[in-house]
Amino acid sequence: MKLQNLVSRLEKKHHKKLDLSLERTFNLLKKLGSPQNNLENICTVVGTNSKASMAFSFKSILNEAGYKCNLYSSPSLQSHTERFIFNDCEIDEQELIELLISVEKILGNDNATLFEIFTCAFIKYAENFKKNINIIEAGLFHQFDSTNVFKKNTLTLLGVIHSDHYLWLENKSIEGVIHEKTTKLLNSNIFVNKQVDEEIRKKIEHALEKNKSNKYYFGQDFNISRSENGFIQYQDELGELVLPEPNLLGEHQLYNISTAISASRKMFNVADDAIKKGIQKIDLKGRLQEIKKGKLKNIAGNNRLVIDGGHNISAALSIAKWIKSQNEEVNIICGMLKDKDHLEFMKCFEGIIGSSTLIDIPNQENGINKEELKKKLSNLNINFKLADSIEQSIKANSSDQNKTILIVGSLYLIGEILNIN
């Protein structure tokens, strides 16, 4: 509670949760001694989707190759400490409290959003391990995101870019999203993940024409595929690799992993054996994660329980592809925030699921209530039910056996599930 009380206090440092600007971030960093200029080996991770998967895959591979990493990610699922990894270890809660209190004191009466304070705190503490590889996941977009404060970097992992967060854009289109995510990328090395379609990939390529980075595109400069006999084959100019099965569910994760592999081979000369071991040790929560034990798994009984924090259209497309590959009926439990494209998200599941149980996200004032969500989705050809809690929704979907219960719609919902379980 001590940490949460501190975070609640820090949230009051700015009246808006989101306010796209770099002025406050640079002001706080200057007060902290401009630590962003002292870090080495900066690897930025940008995109609408796949950021966390690429970042954690990249870290796992580099760790197997003997590199030490610092990792900044968002949002929190179970604890704010998850976002602060230094020297390959999650920060201790008391250390984080002390770090945030010191940053709060230096900030004084100036304004800053919570995300800006967190980002600056991470960068300041990373000075203690500044020669480590620093993997920095961007928050909203990139151009005015508080992670965009470095003068140079080693590389950028550019993930899936798709329609999301139009509310914050003047140009409310995929071109607007691409502009925000690419216009301020540093001139270094950019590794571009597989996109939802070729049209978006071409638009990204056009947006990066004036960027002087070395650019590596999925499908052109590196590739990954699963052969008919089930082998996973990775290829780039350095040669071909036959890979073991990674410990991430979903074929879309292969594309995310391949982007991390390409960067690790090209920029850090990682050996093949380290790549093979690294992809089997990726520690990523909340992305097609199967819950195999605990309170909620006990309620699910002989049914498979899988969770995914996907909340936008491109995430839904990847989840839908995974559902189609299953050999058993899949029933969805869904809770979402108010500002999401609920109809387009759920439309991806028409005709491929048995039913969808709608719930409120616990402890989330920005969530859409289940009754309103059901009204918005009433024209879809899906059997919708309502449940009053996470436990009740799982129990309602567990009367049959040997089916899959898949919980989707929000990372905040996934965090609640992990805490309950």
Order of alpha helices (4+ residues) and beta strands (2+ residues): alpha-alpha-beta-alpha-beta-beta-beta-alpha-alpha-beta-beta-alpha-beta-alpha-beta-beta-beta-beta-alpha-alpha-beta-alpha-beta-alpha-beta-alpha-beta-alpha-beta-alpha-beta-alpha
